[in-house]
Amino acid sequence: MAALVCLLFVQQPLKSQYYYYNNKYYDNPLVFEVGVTGGVMNSFTDLGGKKGVGKNFIKDLRWKTARPSYGLYVAANYQDALFVRLEGTFGQVTGADSILKNVAASTYGRYERNLSFKSKISEAQLSVEVHPLFFKPYEDGNPPRLSPYAVAGVGLFSFDPQTKFNGQWYALKPLRTEGQGFAEYPETKEYSLTQLNFLAGAGLKYEISPFINARLEFVHRFLRTDYLDDVSGNYIDPSLFANYLTPNQASIAQQLYYRRDEIVPSDVSPLDSQRGDPKDKDAYFTIQFKIGMTLGRQKIR
């Protein structure tokens, strides 16, 4: 008998931690959540990567180019199964052919191309989280505290590729390094620095308390542009810069559109040869840790 009483006292505190269906909190069908995020951002572009020819997705990933990212979000939570989330994410992406130096012999001229960029990213996204473990009710048991989920949505992001030359950073879009908008290259259009993306990813959510949860989340962005790094097509005739840019811009553009000669001094610009790969669009992703606070659960009096 004494052993049974002791067992009941031990069991009771453990039960109270499961707040969804106990006698301490109402779990309203619709509650809200606000939170902050922090992690890393990285990209897949024409520049950098791994040895050999450029590859797709994770086969060309270099963690050396990862940079910090951060953000905040607000979400509507329907029965812990579906979340509609509005989120702002901020970070930076970067890439450089110089990262290929140790494997230069295998890169088919990508190392010698010698191009580089960085760009700040500001993004607003609207996404949906789906938590499949909560598609069934838990009236007769305790709901899981750890929940895997999928996330998908659409975002609006801004970027502005820049490169460093003689100790100074230059914005690349105004220099039209591949003849964007030139009459001589009608197939090469100017690109916008604000565009839509489409996102998909997965995560794990852990309920720390009735009001605090933590997530670890990977989200990949599919872009409609190949100019995240300002590199996509072919080398152009450098004499044309003077027809479309100011004298100062034309002078800078002629030095930045082709930088192989900085590594191979005797090299000559190969007109109309490949500079990038327009067949594969650029992309970026985040891996983030999120802390959220739930609003709307009520304590039973």
N, C-alpha and C positions, 0 to 999 in steps of 0.2 A: 504493500500500500504506500509506504513512504517513497519507494522508488518511483511509483506512478505519479505521485504529487510532484516530485522533483522533475520528472520528465515533462509534465505540463508546464512548469515554470520555465524550463529551458526552451520549449517549443514556442511559447507565446511571443517572445521578442523577435524570433525569426519570422513569424508570420506577419508582424506589423510592418516589416520593411516592404511588403508587396502592397502598394497603396491603391492599385486600380480597383479592387473589389473588396477592400476591407472596411472596417467600421470607422475610418478616420477621414477619408476624403471622398467627395463626389467627383467622379470622372465624367465631366460634361462631354457630350458627343463632339462638340467643336470647341477647341481651345487654341490659344495662340502661343507663339514662341518667338523670342528675340535672342540673338546670339552674336558672337564674334568668331572670327576665323584667323588662322595663321598657318603658314606652311611654306611650300616652295612652288615656283613656276618654272617650266621649261618648255622648249619649243622644238619643232621639227621643220627645218627650212633647207634651202639649197646649200647653206654654208656650214662648214664643219662636218660633224658626223664621225664615222669610223672608217677604217681602211677599206680599200676597194672602191667600187663605184658607189654612188649614193644609193641608199636602201630606203625602204618604207618603214615607217612607224618605229617600233621598239628596236628593230635591228640596227638602227642608226643613232640610238640614244646615247648621249654623253652627259653624265651627271655633273661633269665639270662646269657645264653652262647653266646649271640650276641657280635660281636667284630667289630671295625671299618674296613672299606674297602675304597679303592680309586682306581682311574685309569684314563685313557685317551683314546680317540678314534678319528678316522677319518672315514668319511662316504661319499659315493656318493649318491646324492639325485636326483631321476628321477621324475619330475613333482609333488613333494611333496607326491607322493603315495607310492613309493618304495624306501627304503634306503638299501644300502649294506654297512655294517659297520665292520671295523676291530678295535678291542678293546683290551686293556690290563687291567686286573683287579688284584688287590693285596689285601690280607687280611689275616685273621687267623680264624681257626675253633678250637673249644675246646669242651670237654665233660668230665663229671666226675660222677661216681656213687654216690659220696658223696652228690650230689644235692638232692638225694632221702631220706635223713636222716629223714625228718619230716613225710614221708609216708612209712618208711621202712617195716612196718608190712604187707603192701599190695604188695610188689614188688617181691615176690617169690625168694628172695636171690640176686636180682640185686644190692641192696644197699650194702649187705655184700660182694659182689664180689670185690668192692673197687678198681676198675680200673679207670684210668683217662688218658687224652692225650691233647696235643695241637699240631697244625700243621700250619705252614705258607703255604699260597696258592698263587701261581703265575700262571696266566692264560692268554692265548692269544685266542681270539675267533673271528670267522667269522660268522656274522649273517645277517639276512634280517628282516627289519621292514616293515610291511604292514599297511598303513593308509587308511582304507576303505572310509572315508569321501571324499577323493580326487580322487576316481575313476570316478567321474563325473566332467565336466568342470564348471567353475564359471565365464564365460565371462559376464553374465548378472547380477551378484551379487557378493557380497563380500565373499571370502572363510572363513571358520571358523578359528578362532585363536586357539581354543582348539581342539586337535585331539587325540582320543584314537587310540591305535595301538597294534598289536600283533608282537612278535619277536621270531625267532627261528634260530638255527644254531648249529655249532659244535665248540668245544674248545679243546685246548691242555693245560693241567694244570700239575703243579708239587706240591708235598706235601712231608712231612717228619715227621711222627708222633713221638712225644717225650713224656716222662712222667717224673715226678719229684719224686726223692727218696733221702731221707736224705739231702734235700736242694740242690740237683744237678739234672740237666736235662740230660736225657739219650735218644739217638736216639733208637727207638724200632726195626726198620727193621733189622739192623745187628744182633740183639739178637735172631731173629727167634723164637719168644715166643710161636708159635703154631706148631713148627716143620717144618716150610716152607723149602722145599728142603731136608728134612731128608728122607733117604731110608725107614725108618720104617713107614713113613706117605706119601706114594706116591701120595695120592689124594690132599695133601696140597702143592700147588706150591708157589714158591717165587713170590712176586709181584713187579712190577716196580713203581718207584716213579714219573714217568712221564707217563701220560695216556691221552686218549681222553675222552671227555664228550660230552653230547648232552644237549642242553639248549632250554628252552621255557619259554615265559613270556608275560607280557602285560605292557602297560604304557600309560601315558598321556603326550602329548607335547603341550606347549603353546608358541605362537609366541609373544615375548616381543617387538620386533622391526624388521625392514627388515633384520637385520643381527644377532640378538641374540634370542635364544629360550631356554626354560627350559623344562626338562622332569622329571617325577617321574616314576620309573620303577621297577618292580619286575621280576627277572629272576631266574628260578629253574634249577639246573644242575643235570642231570641223569648220574650216574657213572656206570662203568663196574667193579668196585672193591668194596669189602666189607672191605677193610683194610685201609680206611681213618683214622680210630682210632686204627689200628693194632689188632682188635678183630673181629673174625668171627666164628671160629670153636670150638674145644674141648680142654680141658686140656690134656697135653701130659706127658709122663714119663720124669721127670726132670733130671734123670741120663744121658739122651741122649745128653744134652747140651755139656757135656765134650767131646763127640765124634766129634763135628762139630765146636766148638768155641774155642777161646783161653781160657786159664784158667781164666783170668780176666773177659772176656765176659761171660763165663759159670757161674761164680759166681754171676754176676749181673743178668743174665737171670733167674737163679733159684730164685732170690728174687723178680723179677718183673713180671714173667709170672702168678704168683698166689699170691694175696695179701689179701685174705679173712682172713688169720691168724692175720693180723694187727688189725682187729676188733673182731674176735673170736679167741683168742690166742690158744685155745685147738684144733682148727680145723686142719684137715689133708687134703692134696690135693687129690681131688677125680679124679683118673686117668680116662681119656676118658669121663668125664662128660661135659655137655654143658658149654662153655665159652661165645660164641656169637651165632648169628643167621645167618647162611650163606644164608638163603633163600631170605633175603631182602638186596639188595645192599645199600651202603651208598649214601648220597646225600648232596649237600649244595646249598644255595641260597643267593642272594643279594637283598637288597632294596636300590636303589640309586637315588640320585638327580643329574641331569646332566645339565650342562650349555654348549651350543654349539654356535659357530660362523659360519655363512654361508659365503662362498666365491664364487663369480661368478655372483652375481646380480649386474647389472649395472644401474647407475643413468642416466636418460635421460637428455641430454644437451639441 
